[in-house]
Amino acid sequence: MKDFGFEKLNVWQKSRQVSLKIYKATIKFPKEEKFGLTSQMRRAAISISSNIAEGTGRHSQKDRARFTEIAFGSALELLNQCILSNDLEFLSEEKYVEIRSDLTEITAMLDGLYKSQLKN
């Protein structure tokens, strides 16, 4: 089976792990949030790794950088949703701190990737 370039990127691997954490954490959210916060958080989490993957399929560095920028925005969107989830006590303090730390690492990695894409 062929491995694609994005699968080798640490930032894609890390963002994929965050998606799994978000899915597991949101299972415990109130049922009335199924089409609200739960859905939004899952889509934002998936968007990070999906945009990294899609960007690697683009031919120009400018296009790749744009998808990295979108992934960065999705990471910040997810962080905002985690903050709100913690405020509402849907997300435990421990899980919030863990995911926030992951997102801090992911955004730093995305920033480095973006800068390297613009440089080339």
Secondary structure, DSSP 8 states (H G I E B T S, - for coil): ----GGGG-HHHHHHHHHHHHHHHHHTTS-GGGTTTHHHHHHHHHHHHHHHHHHHHT-SSHHHHHHHHHHHHHHHHHHHHHHHHHHHTTSS-HHHHHHHHHHHHHHHHHHHHHHHHHHH-
